[in-house]
């Protein structure tokens, strides 16, 4: 059971809700301004570590709006929920980041604004995007009830706080080219030039430090999951499913963004993939915290794994059949390609339904146990009903099956009197 299940209406909570609405409106307005400057203004894009083109801007705009909207909805119901504030902060800081990035491009293209305005807005882009990343990672430590999973992890968070602040400060104050917009120099430019000292190893080192947070976060979530029961376990399933998708995309970002030297920008597709994947996190958190269709997660996981496995198995069957048939038919027909393709396609078509049923049953048995048990109970009842003629025993069996399959708070059965029996 969550520790924030009741909606309080104290003056402080009303003030917090107004702040949440204000943060959401700020995010929406900032996002609209960034899209207007970037897409409608059409300023040329500066080279950067990730190409911040129109597609990347729109994907990040979707990300920040979803984060801020879900955060505001959670806070409207639970005004002091830490996870709600983290979601809202992530969306707001990402919104400020893309607005500053769009302004940077516009400033470089404008003769009146010039490079100095571009440098400062580029600096704001780097700072706010870094803060948004921190609040996004912190969500995992405080989900779902707004508290660390254990006192031990609360101490770990305090230990990690200082290195995180030091690292962010070094990035913010690093002289020379900025880590995101690599063609602009840092307008602050204080402290040692650690990029010059480490050279090409600087950004791979940052990527490694980012990757080191993943196992710590995973251990925190797993530790909470192992102790969880009932509703909290279902909430964590939603979060873990979304986090796996986001971490996979984040790995691509870390590899392509930080696995290269600072002078080697990559395309915008890693940012697009990450933004779309990360959008699943606030949606999952919203479902988990608000408990809307909470128990659908077992079905989603079961279906996803079943169809993923089915696709991989059919692809292997198709490729194997094509290669073997091509090798057999080529000496006989001279080509064998069309026949091999047709035969492989027919084999995949014939295997689809039986293989899908077997895989779905296996996945339901492992990941959607409630549905699997309910189906088995109903099938056993149907087999028993064919041989049963006593009405009272049938009614008792129906009550028993409904109780096992659906687990309602109460079960009752009503039989309408037969008109023929009354007439007699």
Secondary structure, DSSP 8 states (H G I E B T S, - for coil): --TT-S----HHHHHHHHHHHHHHHHHHHHHHHHHIIIIIT-------SB---HHHHHHHHHHHHHHHHHHHHHHHHSTT-HHHHHHHHHHHHHHHHHHHHHHHHHHHH-TTTHHHHHHHHHHHHHHHHHHHHHHHHHHHHHTTTTS-SSHHHHHHHHHHHHHHHHHHHHHHH--SB-SSSTTSB-SS--S--HHHHHTTHHHHHHHHHHHHHHHHHHHHHHHHHHH--HHHHHHHHHHHHHHHHHHHHHHHHHHHHHSS-TT--B-SHHHHHHHHHHHHHHHHHHHHHHTTTGGGHHHHHHHHHHHHHHHHHHHHHHHHHHHHHHHHHHHHHS--HHHHHHHHHHHHHHHHHHHHHHHHHHHHHHH-HHHHHHHHHHHHHHHHHTT---HHHHHHHHHHHHHHHH--S---------HHHHH-
